[in-house]
Amino acid sequence: MGLGVGIIRGLGVACFVLAGVVLGAAPAIVPTGAAYAQTVSSIVVEGNRRVEANTIRSYFKAGPDGRIGAFQIDEGYKALLATGLFEDVRIQNAGGRIVVRVAENPVINRIAFEGNSRVKDDQLKLEIQSRERGTLSRPVVQSDVQRIVEVYRRSGRYDIRVNPVIIDLPNSRVDLVFEVNEGARTNIRSIEFVGNRVYSGFRLKEIVRTAESGLLSFLQSNNIYDPDRIEADRELLRRFYLKHGYIDVRIMAPAVEFDPGARGFVVKYIIEEGEQFRVGTVDVRSNVRALDPGLVRSRLRVSPGEVFNTEAVEKTVEDMTIEAARQGFAFVAVRPRADRDTQAHTVNLAFTVEDGARVYIEQINIRGNIRTRDHVIRREFDVAEGDPYNRALIARAERRLKNLSYFKEVKIATEPGSAPDRVVLNVNVEEQSTGEFSVAGGYSTSDGFMGEVSIGERNLLGLGLYAKAAVQYGQHAHGYQLSFVEPYLLGYRVAWGLDLSQKVQSSTQFTSYETRTIGGSTRFGFALREDVSLQLRYSLFSQKVTLPDILKNCNNLNPDFINTFPTPDQTPVGQQNCFADGEASLAVRRELGQGAVLTSMVGYDLSYNTLDNNRNPTSGLLAILRQDFAGVGGDVSYLRTTANVKSYYEVLPDLVGLLTLQGGIINGFGGKALEDEGTKLRMLDHFQMGPQLVRGFAPSGIGPRDLTQFNFNGTPGDALGGSMYWGASMELQAPLYFLPKDAGVKVAVFADAGSVWNYKGPLDFLTGPGATGEVISGSICSTPPCPLDNSMHVRASVGAGLLWASPFGPIRFDFAVPLLKESYDRKQFFRFGGGTTF
């Protein structure tokens, strides 16, 4: 009200003075002649207590002749009110002098909040402009009310009501109290799509970030009404359709309605999909005389016949621009042109390389980073101050900054520099919490219950460093892990990591022995391209095997590793009784005599990743090639190579196909611990395969196995593993449409096939009593019973699974039935696993 009265008064003074000048009448407030006769020093100030009189006089600026006229009085009056220091200002003419009477605003003694439980006082105090020991301004208080309302609306509480109360105190002081009625949380009750025919509403709900409220809403933060996020979801939907060839798609502004009965919002998107287009012809042209178009043609990411993809076109423009800059053409611009053929539903693409404006980067300003150091942000740019301005490189830098997960928001804007050929980059960031504290838990049919407590920091000390400490404890395993990563080693885009770990894996129903492993590794990783990365590593660890006494009481190993029985009864019946209580394989017990074995190895990972979403992929390829060479010191030597390829594709909308191919081979080269074994491998260095290769089988359930005990009493012995394996799997995944999207449930059907074979470890157990000393090289043993089947037998299974992206982490249930198996294989029809971080 004070501001409104002030404005009216100000206008009144100006109009009244103007009327006096025009009509020749003297105004009642300040006579015109007297006003022009006064100077600043003759102004009399009354009513001020805290503000100096000279400070008040300074708001009245004299005219060109050094006198104060009606205009100067009006401007000074408005300037005094604008300071917020005064509740009222009156100007009068008394005895030929200008008298300025002021009523100062009181001082805020204390600011308090009542009724707020969802938002803390400290957070609200940061949002408002009123400050303790500052002056009270009623317009500012009303603005503070709106700020508090916005804070609550961002958290989904649109029923918020705030009432400011001013409590008068002596000596012109007041207490300012904001009474807050938080109201109920206003959630998104329903997200609807109208007009979509190609993609179901269930599929589109996976694209948008906003989620519907449900039974597990208390674990969600994206189910509250946020107009900015809903508008961003509209853009995500548009880009999704453009990525899949629907170039005519139109998505109207979402209609949002509040449902009082459900106490929530209904969001409705109206979609016009249009027809799907494919790529027709692709042409590359260069209008830069010295630039060969063939040099940039290699950067094409689109091919004739494939579905038109705007993201691939954008990536092509970026890659071509960067390649031209590498060739010395820093100012070129790549302009794509798309000519559509509506009859054939194709788009003919032409990429033209042209000379661009010669603009240089004058300055890069970093704003909004409170904790993160400037150099952490600047190193994500491939350009620096003084370099040519390249829009593609700036866009890539913005994408890199967003991928750091240090910032809630990143925006790079440009403004003109000091000259026409200069540009200034303003990088505006909004930081977010980068600390991590998690409690993880899970259960699987192979490892039992397990839990983990970890603490980490993604932006340690604001330097972009990553550190994490974790402790695991479970039913069959426990240990710890320490990790540290420097993403820019010595200023280069090379990530250096260091890991230290210790783990004890107890015996289970699938393995008879316990392993204790302690060691560490260091690694160096860098991107060859955005979709290709390479990691080099060195690992050093010590591994020791132990066995309970009951599993090694049947016979002993003498220093020559010859199988000897302590009982005088050497008859087959005596041997059978000896094995009746269960027995570990001699191949396992051979590891006991070696004590702790040290492994020192170097290796690398080469990966190719074009997945559209790493957490929930629907298309793209992920291929990883791994090689490890053990023998750089240590007790063992081998070369191990593995490859894994996963290909996702949409068979039909909402129906995702997954093809997995994998394989591996390991060859030993002897070593200190195996000097008498030539090129044989330790048993523990072999591939131990089970459900990770063919579902329907137990961990270490397939492949070569010590059959000595199996031949005596029908109980499978220890898995020995193999030096080679291969596997193939086909899977179809589809959502359950009768469940809400937030349930995150999918069903899958699959078929697996694979084999592990060719055990190359010690064969001492073949020379013991009852053993034939024969290893199967084909599919049939000539003189059974056979102690070792070393052939490549194919195992296969079919089954169905249930995938649940639960708030407690990804959980999967699989039921598989083996179709091809061997008599000594260990089956496991049902498999379950899952975990969480919260």
C-alpha positions, 0 to 999 in steps of 0.5 A, spaced: 500 500 500 505 504 501 508 503 494 501 505 491 500 511 495 507 513 493 506 513 486 499 517 487 503 522 491 508 522 486 504 523 480 500 528 484 506 533 485 508 532 478 501 534 475 500 539 480 506 543 479 505 542 471 498 545 472 501 551 476 506 552 470 501 552 465 495 556 468 499 561 472 497 558 479 501 556 484 501 549 487 499 548 494 505 543 496 511 547 493 510 554 490 513 554 483 517 560 484 519 558 491 521 552 488 526 555 483 529 559 488 531 554 492 538 550 492 539 543 495 543 546 501 536 550 503 532 543 503 530 542 510 529 534 513 525 532 518 523 526 521 529 522 520 532 518 525 537 513 522 538 516 515 543 522 515 539 529 512 545 530 507 543 523 504 536 525 503 538 531 500 543 527 495 536 524 492 534 531 490 539 533 484 539 541 482 538 543 475 542 546 470 542 553 473 543 550 480 536 551 482 531 546 484 525 546 480 518 542 480 521 536 476 527 535 480 522 535 486 518 530 483 524 525 481 527 526 488 521 524 491 520 518 487 528 516 488 527 516 496 521 512 496 525 507 491 530 506 496 525 502 501 528 506 507 521 510 508 514 508 509 512 515 508 515 521 504 512 528 504 514 535 501 512 542 503 513 549 502 514 552 509 517 560 509 520 559 503 524 553 504 523 546 502 521 541 507 522 534 506 518 530 512 520 522 512 517 517 516 523 511 516 521 504 515 522 500 522 528 495 523 527 488 522 529 485 529 527 478 527 525 473 521 521 467 523 517 462 520 511 458 523 508 452 520 513 450 515 515 442 516 517 440 509 522 446 508 527 448 513 527 455 516 535 456 513 532 454 506 527 459 506 531 465 509 536 464 503 530 465 498 527 471 501 530 478 500 528 481 507 534 481 512 534 481 519 537 488 522 535 491 515 529 496 514 522 493 513 519 494 506 512 492 505 513 491 497 519 487 499 515 483 504 509 481 499 515 479 494 518 474 499 511 471 500 511 470 492 518 467 493 516 462 499 510 460 495 514 458 489 519 454 493 513 450 495 510 449 488 517 447 486 516 441 491 509 440 488 505 443 494 500 448 490 495 449 496 500 453 499 498 459 503 503 464 506 501 470 511 506 475 513 505 478 520 508 484 523 509 485 530 511 492 533 517 493 538 519 499 541 525 503 538 522 503 531 523 495 531 519 489 528 519 482 528 517 479 521 513 472 522 511 468 516 505 464 517 505 458 513 500 453 511 503 448 507 497 444 504 497 437 501 502 435 496 499 436 489 502 430 485 501 428 477 495 423 478 495 421 470 499 422 464 495 421 457 496 421 450 491 422 445 493 421 437 499 416 438 498 410 434 505 407 433 507 408 440 503 406 446 502 410 452 506 406 456 512 407 451 511 414 451 511 414 459 518 411 459 520 417 454 518 423 459 521 424 466 515 426 469 511 420 472 504 418 475 503 418 482 502 411 485 503 406 491 510 408 491 510 415 490 513 416 497 520 414 494 519 418 487 521 426 486 518 426 479 511 425 480 510 432 483 507 438 478 513 442 475 511 446 469 518 447 467 519 439 467 512 438 463 514 443 457 521 439 457 518 433 456 514 435 450 521 437 447 523 430 449 517 427 446 518 431 439 525 429 439 523 421 440 519 421 434 524 425 430 529 420 432 525 414 429 523 418 422 517 421 424 519 428 421 512 431 421 510 430 428 506 435 432 506 435 439 501 440 442 502 444 448 500 440 454 493 441 457 494 441 464 488 440 469 487 440 476 482 434 479 480 436 486 477 429 487 484 426 486 487 432 489 492 432 483 493 434 476 492 430 469 497 432 464 494 430 457 499 431 450 496 431 443 500 428 438 500 428 431 505 423 429 505 423 421 508 418 417 515 415 418 521 417 413 527 413 411 533 416 408 534 416 401 540 419 398 546 422 402 551 427 398 556 431 401 559 437 397 564 442 399 564 450 397 571 451 400 576 450 394 582 447 398 577 442 402 576 435 399 569 433 401 572 426 401 575 428 408 569 429 411 565 424 408 568 419 412 564 422 418 557 420 415 553 417 421 547 416 416 546 411 410 541 410 405 535 406 407 535 407 414 530 410 418 531 418 418 534 420 425 535 427 427 540 425 432 544 422 427 544 428 422 546 433 428 552 428 430 554 428 422 554 436 422 558 436 429 563 430 426 564 434 420 565 440 423 571 438 427 574 434 422 574 440 417 577 444 423 583 438 424 584 439 417 586 447 418 579 450 416 577 452 423 571 457 420 567 452 416 560 451 417 556 444 415 549 446 413 545 440 412 539 440 407 533 435 407 529 434 401 523 430 402 519 425 397 512 425 400 510 419 395 516 415 397 516 417 404 524 418 404 528 424 405 534 426 401 540 429 405 545 434 402 551 436 407 554 442 404 561 445 407 561 452 406 566 458 409 563 461 415 564 468 419 571 469 421 569 470 429 574 469 435 572 467 442 574 473 446 572 471 453 569 465 456 566 467 463 564 462 468 558 463 472 554 460 478 560 455 480 560 456 487 564 450 489 567 447 482 573 450 480 573 454 473 578 450 470 574 443 471 569 447 467 574 450 462 577 443 460 571 440 457 572 445 452 576 444 446 577 451 444 580 457 449 580 464 449 583 467 442 581 460 438 576 461 432 569 460 434 566 453 432 558 452 434 559 445 434 565 445 439 561 449 443 555 444 443 559 438 445 562 442 451 555 443 453 553 436 452 560 434 456 558 439 462 551 436 463 554 429 463 558 430 468 552 430 473 555 436 477 550 441 475 543 441 475 543 446 469 548 448 464 547 453 459 552 457 454 550 463 451 554 468 446 554 476 446 558 480 442 565 482 444 569 488 443 569 488 436 565 485 430 569 479 429 569 477 437 564 473 441 564 472 448 561 466 451 557 466 458 557 459 461 552 459 466 551 453 471 547 451 477 550 446 482 547 440 485 549 435 490 555 431 488 556 427 495 553 420 495 551 415 501 548 409 499 546 403 503 545 397 498 542 390 499 540 384 495 539 377 494 540 372 489 540 364 488 547 363 487 550 368 492 544 369 498 543 375 501 548 381 501 549 388 503 553 394 502 554 401 505 558 406 501 560 413 501 563 417 495 564 424 492 563 425 484 566 432 485 571 432 491 574 438 493 571 441 487 576 439 483 572 434 479 575 428 482 572 421 484 573 417 491 569 412 494 569 407 499 565 401 500 564 395 505 560 389 503 557 383 507 553 378 505 551 371 506 557 368 502 561 374 501 564 380 505 570 385 503 571 392 502 573 396 496 577 403 495 576 407 489 579 413 486 579 417 479 582 423 476 578 424 470 584 429 467 591 426 468 596 431 468 591 436 464 590 431 458 583 427 457 585 421 460 582 418 466 586 415 471 583 410 477 586 406 483 582 401 486 584 397 492 580 391 495 579 385 499 574 379 498 572 373 502 568 368 498 565 362 502 563 356 500 556 355 497 552 349 495 555 350 488 563 350 490 566 346 496 572 351 497 573 358 500 577 364 496 581 370 500 583 375 495 586 381 496 590 386 491 589 392 487 589 395 480 590 401 476 587 403 470 588 409 464 581 410 460 580 415 454 575 416 449 577 414 442 571 417 439 564 418 443 562 411 441 569 408 442 573 408 448 579 404 451 581 402 458 588 400 460 590 397 466 594 393 471 592 388 476 596 385 482 592 380 487 593 375 491 589 369 492 588 363 497 584 357 497 581 353 503 577 347 505 573 345 511 576 338 513 570 334 512 572 335 504 579 333 504 579 327 509 578 321 504 585 321 501 591 326 502 596 328 497 603 327 498 609 332 495 608 328 488 601 330 488 599 322 488 593 320 490 594 316 496 588 313 501 589 312 508 585 306 509 588 299 508 581 298 504 583 299 497 577 295 494 572 299 490 567 298 496 572 302 500 573 307 495 565 308 495 565 309 503 571 314 503 567 318 498 560 318 502 561 324 506 563 328 500 569 330 498 573 336 494 576 334 487 584 333 487 584 339 483 582 343 488 586 340 493 592 341 489 591 349 490 591 348 498 598 346 497 601 352 493 598 357 499 597 364 497 598 365 489 600 372 486 597 374 480 600 380 476 597 382 469 596 387 464 590 388 460 585 392 456 578 393 455 576 396 448 568 398 448 563 400 442 557 403 445 551 406 441 546 404 446 540 409 446 539 409 453 545 405 458 540 404 463 534 401 459 536 400 452 531 399 446 536 400 440 543 400 439 550 396 440 554 394 446 561 391 444 566 389 449 573 386 447 577 384 453 584 381 454 589 380 460 596 378 460 598 375 467 605 373 467 608 380 469 612 377 475 607 373 479 606 366 480 602 364 474 602 366 466 596 366 461 593 370 456 585 371 457 581 374 451 573 375 452 568 378 447 561 380 449 556 383 444 549 385 445 545 388 440 538 391 442 533 393 436 525 394 436 522 388 433 515 392 433 513 398 437 514 396 445 517 390 443 525 390 444 529 384 441 536 383 444 541 378 441 547 376 445 554 373 443 559 372 447 566 367 447 573 367 450 579 363 450 585 362 455 592 359 454 597 358 460 604 359 459 607 356 465 609 360 471 613 359 478 607 355 481 606 350 475 613 349 473 612 341 473 606 342 469 608 346 462 603 350 459 597 348 464 593 352 467 591 353 475 584 350 476 581 357 478 584 361 472 579 357 468 572 359 466 567 357 470 560 358 467 553 357 469 547 361 468 551 367 465 552 363 459 546 358 459 540 360 464 537 354 467 544 351 470 547 352 476 553 357 478 559 353 475 554 348 473 556 346 466 563 344 463 568 339 465 568 337 472 571 332 476 567 325 475 571 321 480 565 322 486 560 322 481 562 315 478 562 312 486 555 315 488 552 319 483 554 326 486 557 331 481 564 333 484 567 340 483 567 344 477 574 344 473 572 349 468 574 350 461 579 354 457 574 356 452 567 358 451 561 360 447 554 363 448 548 365 444 542 368 447 536 371 443 530 375 448 524 379 447 522 384 452 515 387 452 511 391 457 505 389 461 500 394 459 495 392 464 500 395 469 502 402 470 508 405 467 511 406 474 510 399 476 516 398 471 515 391 470 517 387 463 516 380 461 521 377 457 522 370 453 529 367 451 533 362 448 540 360 450 545 356 448 553 355 449 558 351 451 565 351 456 570 346 454 577 344 454 580 344 461 587 345 461 589 344 469 592 339 473 590 331 471 593 328 478 586 326 480 586 321 473 591 317 476 588 315 483 584 309 485 578 307 481 580 312 475 581 310 468 586 315 466 583 317 460 580 324 458 574 324 453 577 327 447 570 326 443 563 325 445 563 318 448 568 315 453 571 308 450 572 305 457 567 308 462 567 310 468 570 317 465 573 321 470 573 328 466 569 329 460 573 335 456 568 335 450 565 341 447 557 339 449 552 344 447 547 346 452 541 349 451 535 352 454 528 356 454 525 360 459 521 366 461 523 372 465 520 378 469 524 384 469 522 389 475 525 396 475 523 397 482 525 403 487 529 397 491 533 397 484 533 392 478 530 385 480 529 380 475 526 373 476 528 367 470 525 360 470 529 356 465 528 349 462 534 346 460 533 342 453 540 340 452 544 337 458 549 332 460 548 327 466 553 330 471 551 338 469 548 341 475 541 344 474 537 350 477 530 352 474 529 358 478 534 364 478 532 371 482 537 377 483 536 384 485 539 390 489 538 397 491 541 404 492 538 409 496 
